[in-house]
């Protein structure tokens, strides 16, 4: 199995210093874990989910030949059998004495050389990983937010690489070693440019704008792809992505961080204690385009409640509620 052929994968994150279980349980030959943690809880339930022909990406902490000690993506394999219950492996290390163990057979282990350091993903692709964490909250994801950084989840053994994360890994490998993934001249040019322009983790204001732009792009694409014969809203966009992001910043300043309809203080992505109060981009005339004169920032719940209503009608109803409450 080649990395460029997969759309998602399981992820093994382990270390070389404990021998991966010992003879017959070597790295690349199987995945294994206890069936329970020391408290008797079903912490390793994910081991029951992999199926034959699923892909596995292998991250290993090791002292590599170049003298570096770090975690690297160093191989890809295929699952040949679902998990079965086994007795304790010869060298279970700190996981010894747990009774029963899961073992998942692998086949076709293929080394990825010289390997991809995990810190390339957590540093160079921090924005993309952060965006997926915030938008999708993927379950059993290998990375998490720690302070202002992205890092692998401590203690996790088996994780899932989503389609978005697999694409990130494919691109990162392309940049690190163009021989690993066959690529077009255009892709190689893009990779070289990306390598010269590393990104930093976005702040909360920037993350909010990026998320809004992505939502608008997806909405416009969805509308343009509809073939159902009915009256559709005009979701034409009068911005480039960069222009729209810039205009969102302008609206944030102009509205002083307040919802244009309710006056409630809006909350940024990653800082919100109430997701209903996060920034949402609303078209004043919901039948009109995404154009400068037709946009305002509102609370998420306001955008959802307003739906297709006329802006003036909805504002009147909100004012009635305000009046009754006061």
Buried (B, 14 or more C-beta within 10 A) or exposed (E): BEBEEBEBBBBBBBBBEEBBBBEEBEBBBBBBBBBBEEEEEEBBEBBEBBEEEBBBBBBBBBEBEEEEEBBBBBBBBBBBBBBEEBEBBEBBEEBEEBEEBBBBBBBEBBEBEBBBBBBBBBBBBBBBBBBBBBBEEBEBBBBBBEEEEBBBBEEBBBBBBBEBBBBBBBBBBBBBBBEBBEBEEEBEEBBEEBEEEEEEBBEEBBBBBBBBBEEBBEBBEEBEEEEEEEEEBBBEBBBEEEEBBEBBEEBBEEBEBBBBBBEBEBBBBBEBEEEEBBBBBBBBEBEBBBBEEBBBBBBBBBBEBBEEEEBEEBBEEBEEEEEEEE
